[in-house]
Amino acid sequence: MQPPQQDVYVENARLDVAPFIPPGATRVLDVGCGAGGFGTTLRAVLGDDATIVGLEAVATQAESARRGHGFDDVVAGYFPEALDGYPHAFDAIFFNDVLEHIVDPWSVLRQVPRFLSDEGCVVAAIPSIQYAPVVFKLLRGRWDYVDQGTLDRTHVRFFTKATMVEMFETCGYDVLSCVGANTMGRRWAASNSKVLKAAARVLPVPFGNMRFVHFVVVAQPRRAG
């Protein structure tokens, strides 16, 4: 049983994940599809012939996803229980800002392969707790939960790039890539603060992995032999 989720998230096309959509995929699943924004991106990339399925635990968000977002089907419920008996295997299963909401994401990842086609993969966008603004606040003694973001109040697991990779490898996957997305500088540039906007234009951000809000993991179940 997974903890209840919030109905506070705005529609997000997840253009940061678009480069990791496997070309030629014919059947994909978007776990935790929210209000449906990524469905529009999937449809634009994969075309009209692909079958795109969403899965969403919050009923109001699932209803929104069903309206004009490119999904062929939106299933209400939690992964994997809501898909038990579902008749199709998927070429790609996406977890965009989902695994950190799950009490035991290791158990969930171990169950994913039975829903994948032979060459299917998992694509997961996961927030990094090593993100510089979070680390700097922690050094000042602050760890403040909010409605949305890295310290979303419904996050129950926290990861760095290294521990994301370790989680997938421990669960029997080969990690094909783990790439940073959504940089601090990009966030500064989009800020309402004139100071941050100016900083984004003139200052380098030499913080290594600390500059990334997310990492996007692409992984395949490890094949025997």
C-alpha positions as CSV (number, residue, x, y, z in Angstrom):
1,M,0.0,0.0,0.0
2,Q,1.4,3.3,-1.0
3,P,0.9,6.6,0.9
4,P,-1.8,9.0,-0.5
5,Q,-0.6,11.6,-2.9
6,Q,-1.4,15.3,-3.3
7,D,-3.7,17.0,-5.9
8,V,-1.4,20.0,-6.2
9,Y,0.8,19.4,-9.2
10,V,0.5,21.5,-12.3
11,E,0.6,20.1,-15.8
12,N,4.2,19.5,-16.9
13,A,5.2,18.4,-20.4
14,R,8.6,17.2,-19.0
15,L,10.6,18.4,-21.9
16,D,13.7,17.5,-19.9
17,V,12.7,13.8,-20.3
18,A,11.8,14.0,-24.0
19,P,15.4,13.3,-25.2
20,F,15.2,9.9,-23.4
21,I,12.1,8.6,-25.1
22,P,13.2,5.5,-27.0
23,P,12.8,6.1,-30.7
24,G,10.5,3.5,-32.3
25,A,8.8,2.5,-29.1
26,T,5.2,1.4,-30.0
27,R,3.7,0.9,-26.5
28,V,4.7,3.0,-23.5
29,L,3.5,3.6,-19.9
30,D,3.6,6.8,-17.9
31,V,3.5,5.9,-14.2
32,G,2.2,8.8,-12.1
33,C,1.1,10.7,-15.2
34,G,-0.5,13.4,-13.1
35,A,-2.6,15.8,-15.1
36,G,-1.3,14.4,-18.3
37,G,1.4,16.9,-19.6
38,F,3.9,14.2,-20.5
39,G,1.3,12.4,-22.5
40,T,1.3,15.3,-25.0
41,T,5.1,15.1,-25.2
42,L,5.0,11.3,-25.8
43,R,2.5,11.6,-28.5
44,A,4.5,14.4,-30.3
45,V,7.6,12.2,-30.2
46,L,6.2,8.8,-30.9
47,G,3.4,9.7,-33.3
48,D,-0.2,8.6,-33.8
49,D,0.6,4.9,-34.2
50,A,2.0,4.4,-30.7
51,T,-0.1,3.2,-27.8
52,I,0.4,5.5,-24.8
53,V,-1.0,4.5,-21.4
54,G,-1.1,6.6,-18.2
55,L,-1.3,5.4,-14.6
56,E,-2.3,7.9,-11.9
57,A,-3.3,7.4,-8.3
58,V,-5.1,10.7,-7.7
59,A,-8.5,10.4,-9.3
60,T,-8.9,14.1,-10.2
61,Q,-5.5,14.1,-11.9
62,A,-6.3,10.9,-13.8
63,E,-9.5,12.5,-15.0
64,S,-7.6,15.5,-16.3
65,A,-5.1,13.3,-18.0
66,R,-7.9,11.6,-20.0
67,R,-8.9,14.9,-21.6
68,G,-6.8,15.8,-24.7
69,H,-3.4,14.7,-23.6
70,G,-2.7,12.0,-26.1
71,F,-3.3,8.9,-23.9
72,D,-5.0,5.9,-25.4
73,D,-5.9,4.8,-21.8
74,V,-5.5,6.2,-18.3
75,V,-5.7,3.7,-15.5
76,A,-6.5,4.9,-12.0
77,G,-4.5,3.4,-9.1
78,Y,-1.0,2.6,-8.0
79,F,1.8,0.7,-9.7
80,P,1.9,-2.3,-10.0
81,E,-1.4,-3.4,-8.5
82,A,-3.6,-1.4,-10.8
83,L,-2.0,-3.1,-13.9
84,D,-2.4,-6.7,-12.7
85,G,-3.9,-8.5,-15.6
86,Y,-3.2,-5.7,-18.0
87,P,-2.9,-7.4,-21.4
88,H,0.1,-5.6,-22.9
89,A,3.8,-5.3,-22.4
90,F,5.5,-2.0,-22.8
91,D,8.6,-0.9,-24.7
92,A,9.3,1.8,-22.1
93,I,7.9,2.6,-18.7
94,F,8.4,6.1,-17.3
95,F,8.6,7.1,-13.7
96,N,8.8,10.9,-13.7
97,D,9.1,12.2,-10.1
98,V,7.5,9.0,-8.8
99,L,10.0,6.7,-7.1
100,E,10.8,9.2,-4.4
101,H,7.1,9.0,-3.3
102,I,7.2,5.2,-2.8
103,V,8.1,3.6,0.6
104,D,9.9,0.7,-1.1
105,P,10.9,1.8,-4.7
106,W,13.3,-1.2,-4.7
107,S,10.4,-3.6,-4.6
108,V,8.6,-1.7,-7.3
109,L,11.6,-1.8,-9.6
110,R,11.9,-5.5,-9.1
111,Q,8.4,-6.0,-10.4
112,V,8.7,-3.8,-13.5
113,P,10.3,-6.4,-15.8
114,R,7.1,-8.4,-16.0
115,F,5.4,-5.4,-17.7
116,L,8.2,-4.8,-20.2
117,S,8.7,-6.2,-23.7
118,D,11.9,-8.2,-24.3
119,E,14.0,-5.1,-25.2
120,G,12.0,-2.7,-23.0
121,C,13.5,-0.1,-20.7
122,V,12.8,2.1,-17.7
123,V,13.2,5.8,-17.8
124,A,13.1,7.6,-14.4
125,A,13.4,11.3,-13.6
126,I,14.4,11.5,-9.9
127,P,15.1,14.7,-7.9
128,S,18.6,14.9,-6.4
129,I,18.9,15.7,-2.7
130,Q,22.5,16.8,-3.5
131,Y,21.0,19.9,-5.3
132,A,23.0,22.9,-4.2
133,P,20.2,25.1,-2.7
134,V,19.0,22.2,-0.6
135,V,22.6,21.4,0.7
136,F,23.2,25.1,1.5
137,K,20.0,25.4,3.5
138,L,20.9,22.2,5.4
139,L,24.3,23.7,6.3
140,R,22.3,26.5,7.8
141,G,20.2,24.1,9.8
142,R,17.1,24.1,7.6
143,W,15.2,21.2,6.1
144,D,11.8,22.6,5.2
145,Y,9.1,20.6,3.5
146,V,7.0,22.3,0.8
147,D,4.1,21.4,-1.4
148,Q,6.3,20.8,-4.5
149,G,10.0,20.5,-5.3
150,T,12.9,18.5,-4.0
151,L,11.6,18.6,-0.4
152,D,8.0,17.8,-1.4
153,R,6.2,16.9,1.8
154,T,5.1,13.5,0.2
155,H,8.7,12.5,-0.6
156,V,9.7,9.5,1.5
157,R,13.0,8.6,-0.2
158,F,15.9,10.8,-1.2
159,F,18.6,10.0,-3.7
160,T,21.9,11.3,-5.1
161,K,23.1,10.4,-8.6
162,A,25.3,7.6,-7.1
163,T,22.5,6.1,-5.0
164,M,20.0,6.2,-7.9
165,V,22.4,4.1,-10.0
166,E,23.0,1.8,-7.1
167,M,19.3,1.3,-6.6
168,F,18.7,0.2,-10.2
169,E,21.8,-2.0,-10.2
170,T,20.8,-3.6,-6.9
171,C,17.3,-4.3,-8.4
172,G,18.8,-6.2,-11.4
173,Y,19.2,-3.5,-14.0
174,D,22.0,-2.4,-16.3
175,V,22.1,1.4,-16.2
176,L,22.5,2.7,-19.7
177,S,22.8,6.3,-18.7
178,C,22.2,8.7,-15.8
179,V,22.2,12.3,-17.0
180,G,21.6,15.5,-15.1
181,A,18.6,17.7,-16.0
182,N,17.2,21.1,-15.0
183,T,20.2,23.0,-13.8
184,M,20.4,25.6,-11.1
185,G,21.3,28.2,-13.6
186,R,18.2,27.5,-15.6
187,R,16.1,27.8,-12.4
188,W,17.8,31.1,-11.7
189,A,17.1,32.4,-15.2
190,A,13.4,31.6,-14.7
191,S,13.3,33.2,-11.3
192,N,11.3,36.4,-10.5
193,S,14.4,37.6,-8.7
194,K,16.4,40.2,-10.6
195,V,19.5,39.2,-8.7
196,L,19.2,35.5,-9.6
197,K,18.5,36.4,-13.2
198,A,21.6,38.5,-13.4
199,A,23.6,35.7,-11.7
200,A,22.4,33.2,-14.3
201,R,23.8,35.4,-17.0
202,V,27.2,36.2,-15.7
203,L,28.3,33.5,-13.2
204,P,29.4,30.0,-14.0
205,V,27.9,27.3,-11.8
206,P,30.8,25.1,-11.0
207,F,29.0,22.8,-8.6
208,G,29.3,19.5,-10.4
209,N,26.3,17.2,-9.7
210,M,25.0,19.7,-7.2
211,R,23.8,22.0,-10.0
212,F,21.1,19.5,-11.2
213,V,17.6,19.4,-9.9
214,H,17.0,15.9,-11.4
215,F,18.8,13.0,-12.9
216,V,17.2,11.0,-15.7
217,V,18.1,7.3,-15.4
218,V,17.7,4.9,-18.4
219,A,18.0,1.2,-17.5
220,Q,17.2,-2.2,-18.8
221,P,16.6,-5.4,-16.8
222,R,19.8,-7.4,-16.7
223,R,19.6,-10.4,-19.1
224,A,20.7,-13.8,-17.9
225,G,24.0,-14.9,-19.4
